[in-house]
Structures are given as C-alpha cells and as structure tokens.
Amino acid sequence: MLQQFNQLMDYIDEHLTEEISGEDISKIVGLSDYHFKRMFSYMAGMSLNEYIKNRRLSVANVELINGAKVTDVAFKYGYQSIEGFSRAFRDWSGFLPSAVAKNKIQKSFPKFIFYIDIRGGTSMEFKIEKKAKFHIVGVSKRVPIQFEGENQEIIELAQSITEQQRKEMHQLADLYPQQVLNVSYDFDDGFLEEKGSLTHMLGFATTKENPFQDLEQITIEESLWAIFPNRGPFPATLQETHAKIYSEWLPSSDYEVVDLPSISFTKHSDPSDNVYSEIWMPVKKSKRRR
C-alpha cells in the first residue's frame, strides 16, 4: 500500500497543471473514494485536495522567483482569475505573488514520501473473521461525511426511532452482537474534498427477512472482516482506533478494504470512561506488493 501511495505522489507532481481525476487516483491506490480519503487524511494530516493545492502553490512560488508572470502562473495552475490566485497564494505563503516575484521570497512545500514509522511498540488487537451473508434491519438517512467528532445528524436519526421500531428490530435480531450497529455506505463521489454525504443506518444484524413496513433492510454479502475491539473513553478511543486502522494497520497489513458498508457498535451501558466498541472493516487479501 505504501508503494501505491508513493506512486500517487509521483503522479500528482507530474500532473500539477492538469485536472487530477478521482478515477485515475483510485486506479493507482486501489481503494474506493471514501476509504482512500480517510486513509490519506489520517496518514498525511490533511486532505488530498489541500495537499495538491499546496504542491501547486509551492511550484508556482519557484516559477515566480524565476521570472514568470503572475498572470501566466495563475492560469497555468488552474485558477480562473488573478484575484483568486493572489488570495490563495497569500493565504498559503503570507505574501502576494507580486511581492514574491519582486523580492525573491521563497516558501516551499515538499512532495510527500510515505513510509512506516514504528513508534512506541503499541500493538493493535484485531481478528480476521469470515461472515456469511446477513441482513441489517433498521432506519437510515443521508448524513454529511464527518471524520471526527459526533455527527449531529446521526444523533437526530437515533432520536427519531420510535418505540414500535425498537420492538420490531429486537424481534428480528438473531446475530451477534444483538444490539444497535452503526452502518455507513453509499458514499458521495466528491473525491478530492472531504465533503459530501453518505447513508447511515442504525439497525440490528439478522438472518431473517424484514416484514415491517416502517423498517428498512440492507444485505451484506459474505466477506472477510477485520474486527478491532477497543475499550476506553467514548468517543475518543473509537476515533483513535479508526485513525490507527487507516494510518498504521492498513498500510502495513496484507489486506485491503473492499466495497462493502463499514460497521461499528458501542456498548453505551458501560461507564463513559471505559466503553467497549468494535469496528468491523470489510477486507480481502491484498494482491499488491507493499
């Protein structure tokens, strides 16, 4: 996986003056839009869109120092107006492009190189488990994509569940963990920006077909799952585990994410400082060299 990320950094640098498509990036890294965005953000500490913008402005800075005209540089790197380029350049460097060209002010943003940095020797507990096809029955809504913090739209979805719906879900629940699952799927294609929406379902795992009109059902096909248990303060521990999966475990494992819903659950009956959660990541054995 690290090899593919470094290939992507090379690709971006070779195409800074062109439109960089999500389709091309997906082919290089072998990940879906959503999973790639999460993985890059956790590993790089910024969105891919921000990285590309910074690289373009860094190279533009060099060209301005070497005597290129502000107008030529602005349009070369995809800006629709001099004003837009000047504003972005000033926000990035602290100086207007004209001042940089006149006074030869240099600011750089080097190309990223990804490698594994082992820190602290902290191990991650996980298991690989094959699950047969099953259903999840519950309620869902479109919610904004949000990588950190509690999603207010999901909280409102939980609050909207009626007592009748709760009873019906419990009647159908016949699979582990027999409690509410958080299920995310059907992500928007907004590739470079960390924005857009996804469908989030709150429901129970079951082998039964849903007979109730006020509940929805999705089917999860047979797959391998990497299951990560974690315990600690909620939601910080759950979010930290998500970050480690994408920034540490996936890049160094022999697995890659497959295009199935991501699932988690939390035992909210535990004390708030020692809450048990699990994250289920749908995976397959990687065929790529790391």
C-alpha positions in Angstrom: 0.0 0.0 0.0 2.8 2.4 0.8 4.3 1.8 -2.7 0.9 2.8 -4.3 0.8 6.0 -2.1 4.3 7.0 -3.2 3.3 6.3 -6.9 0.4 8.6 -6.4 2.7 11.4 -5.1 4.8 11.0 -8.2 1.6 11.1 -10.4 0.4 14.2 -8.7 3.7 16.0 -9.2 3.7 15.0 -12.9 0.2 16.4 -13.4 0.1 19.6 -11.3 -1.0 21.7 -14.2 -3.8 19.3 -15.2 -7.1 18.3 -13.6 -6.4 15.3 -11.4 -9.4 12.9 -11.5 -10.6 10.6 -8.8 -10.8 7.7 -11.2 -7.1 7.9 -12.0 -6.3 8.1 -8.3 -8.4 5.1 -7.5 -6.6 3.0 -10.1 -3.3 3.9 -8.6 -4.1 3.3 -4.9 -6.7 0.5 -5.4 -9.1 2.0 -2.8 -12.6 3.3 -3.0 -13.1 7.1 -2.8 -14.3 7.1 0.8 -11.7 4.8 2.3 -8.8 6.5 0.4 -9.8 9.9 1.7 -9.9 8.7 5.2 -6.6 6.8 4.9 -4.8 9.8 3.3 -6.1 12.3 5.8 -5.0 10.1 8.8 -1.6 9.4 7.3 -0.9 12.9 5.9 -2.7 15.1 8.4 -4.5 17.0 5.7 -7.0 16.3 2.9 -5.7 15.3 -0.6 -7.2 18.5 -2.0 -5.2 20.6 0.4 -2.0 18.7 -0.4 -2.4 19.2 -4.2 -3.2 22.9 -3.6 0.0 23.3 -1.5 2.2 21.5 -4.1 0.8 23.7 -6.9 1.5 26.9 -4.9 4.9 25.7 -3.9 5.9 25.1 -7.6 4.3 28.4 -8.6 6.5 30.1 -6.0 9.6 28.8 -7.7 8.4 29.9 -11.1 7.6 33.4 -9.8 11.1 33.8 -8.4 12.5 32.6 -11.8 10.7 35.5 -13.5 7.4 34.0 -14.7 4.5 36.5 -14.9 1.8 36.3 -12.2 -1.0 36.0 -14.9 0.7 33.1 -16.6 1.3 31.2 -13.4 -2.2 31.7 -12.1 -3.9 30.2 -15.2 -1.2 27.5 -15.6 -2.2 26.1 -12.2 -5.9 26.2 -12.7 -7.0 29.5 -11.2 -9.9 31.3 -13.0 -8.7 34.8 -12.0 -5.7 36.7 -10.8 -7.6 37.7 -7.7 -8.3 34.1 -6.8 -4.7 33.0 -7.3 -3.4 36.0 -5.3 -5.8 35.3 -2.4 -4.9 31.6 -2.3 -1.1 32.4 -2.6 -1.2 35.0 0.2 -3.2 32.6 2.5 -0.5 30.0 1.8 2.7 32.0 1.9 1.8 35.2 3.7 2.8 37.3 0.7 1.2 38.4 -2.6 2.6 36.8 -5.7 3.9 40.2 -6.9 5.9 40.7 -3.7 7.4 37.2 -4.1 8.4 37.9 -7.7 9.9 41.3 -6.8 11.7 40.3 -3.6 12.5 36.7 -4.4 10.8 35.3 -1.3 10.9 31.5 -1.1 8.5 29.2 0.6 8.4 25.5 -0.2 6.0 22.6 0.4 8.0 19.4 -0.4 6.4 16.3 -2.1 5.3 13.7 0.5 7.1 10.4 0.8 5.2 7.7 2.8 7.0 5.2 4.9 6.2 3.1 8.0 7.4 4.8 11.2 7.1 2.4 14.2 6.6 4.4 17.4 6.2 3.1 20.9 5.7 -0.5 20.0 2.0 -0.3 20.6 0.2 -3.3 19.2 -3.4 -3.3 17.8 -5.7 -6.1 18.8 -7.7 -7.5 15.8 -9.0 -10.7 14.3 -9.9 -11.7 10.8 -13.3 -13.4 10.6 -15.3 -14.7 7.7 -19.0 -13.8 8.0 -21.8 -15.4 5.9 -24.3 -13.2 4.1 -26.5 -11.4 6.6 -29.1 -8.6 6.7 -29.2 -5.4 8.7 -32.7 -4.1 9.5 -33.3 -0.6 10.9 -33.7 3.1 9.9 -31.4 5.2 7.8 -30.8 8.7 6.4 -28.3 10.7 4.3 -25.8 12.4 6.6 -22.8 14.7 6.0 -19.4 12.9 5.9 -17.6 13.7 9.1 -14.3 12.1 10.1 -14.1 13.5 13.6 -16.5 14.3 16.5 -20.1 13.2 17.0 -22.3 13.6 13.9 -25.3 15.6 14.9 -27.4 14.1 12.0 -26.7 10.6 13.3 -27.7 11.7 16.8 -31.0 13.0 15.4 -31.5 9.8 13.5 -31.2 7.8 16.7 -33.6 10.1 18.5 -36.2 9.6 15.7 -36.5 5.8 16.3 -39.9 5.0 17.7 -40.7 2.5 20.5 -42.5 0.4 17.9 -39.5 0.3 15.6 -37.3 -0.7 18.6 -39.5 -3.6 19.4 -39.6 -4.7 15.8 -35.8 -4.6 15.4 -35.3 -6.6 18.6 -37.7 -9.2 17.3 -35.6 -9.7 14.2 -32.1 -9.5 15.9 -30.6 -13.0 15.9 -26.9 -12.4 15.3 -24.0 -11.0 17.3 -23.9 -8.5 18.9 -27.7 -8.3 19.1 -27.5 -4.6 19.7 -27.6 -1.5 17.5 -25.0 -1.3 14.7 -23.7 1.8 13.0 -23.6 1.1 9.3 -22.2 3.5 6.7 -22.4 3.1 2.9 -23.4 4.7 -0.4 -20.7 7.5 -0.2 -20.7 10.5 -2.5 -18.1 10.8 -5.2 -16.6 14.2 -4.1 -13.1 12.7 -4.3 -10.7 15.5 -3.5 -12.7 17.4 -1.0 -13.7 16.0 2.4 -17.3 16.8 1.9 -20.4 15.2 0.6 -22.7 12.7 2.3 -23.3 9.0 3.0 -26.2 6.8 4.1 -26.0 5.9 7.7 -28.2 3.1 9.1 -28.9 2.2 12.7 -30.1 -1.3 12.9 -29.6 -4.9 14.0 -27.9 -7.9 12.3 -30.2 -10.7 11.4 -30.7 -13.8 9.2 -34.4 -13.0 8.8 -36.2 -11.1 6.1 -37.8 -7.8 7.2 -41.6 -8.0 7.3 -42.1 -4.5 8.8 -43.0 -1.5 6.6 -41.6 1.1 8.9 -38.1 -0.5 8.8 -35.5 -0.8 6.0 -33.2 -3.7 5.1 -29.8 -4.0 3.5 -28.0 -7.2 2.7 -24.3 -7.6 3.5 -22.7 -10.2 1.2 -20.3 -12.9 2.5 -16.9 -11.4 3.3 -13.8 -11.4 5.4 -13.9 -8.8 8.2 -11.0 -7.3 10.2 -12.5 -6.8 13.6 -10.9 -4.3 16.0 -12.1 -4.3 19.7 -11.3 -1.3 21.8 -12.1 0.0 25.2 -11.8 3.4 26.8 -13.4 6.9 27.0 -16.1 7.4 24.3 -15.9 8.6 21.6 -12.2 9.4 21.8 -11.0 5.8 21.9 -13.2 4.7 19.0 -12.0 7.6 16.9 -8.4 6.9 17.7 -8.8 3.3 16.7 -10.3 4.4 13.4 -7.3 6.6 12.8 -4.8 3.8 13.7 -6.6 1.4 11.3 -6.2 3.8 8.4 -2.8 5.3 9.2 -1.0 2.2 10.7 -2.7 -1.1 10.2 -3.9 -0.9 6.6 -0.6 0.4 5.1 1.4 -2.4 6.8 -1.1 -5.3 6.6 -1.6 -7.9 3.9 -5.2 -6.8 3.5 -7.1 -4.1 1.6 -10.6 -2.7 2.0 -13.4 -3.9 -0.1 -16.5 -2.0 -1.2 -19.0 -3.0 1.5 -20.6 -1.0 4.3 -18.3 -0.2 7.3 -19.8 -1.3 10.6 -19.3 -0.5 14.3 -21.1 -0.8 17.6 -20.6 0.6 21.1 -21.9 -0.7 24.4 -23.2 2.5 25.8 -24.2 0.7 29.1 -20.5 0.7 30.1 -19.1 3.5 32.2 -18.3 6.5 30.0 -14.5 6.3 30.7 -14.3 2.5 29.9 -16.7 1.9 26.9 -16.4 -1.2 24.8 -16.6 -0.8 21.0 -15.9 -2.8 17.9 -15.0 -1.7 14.4 -15.7 -4.1 11.5 -13.7 -3.4 8.4 -14.6 -5.4 5.2 -11.3 -6.7 3.7 -9.7 -9.1 1.3 -6.1 -10.4 0.9 -4.1 -7.9 -0.9 -2.6 -8.9 -4.3 -0.4 -5.8 -4.4 3.1 -5.7 -3.2 3.6 -3.3 -0.3 
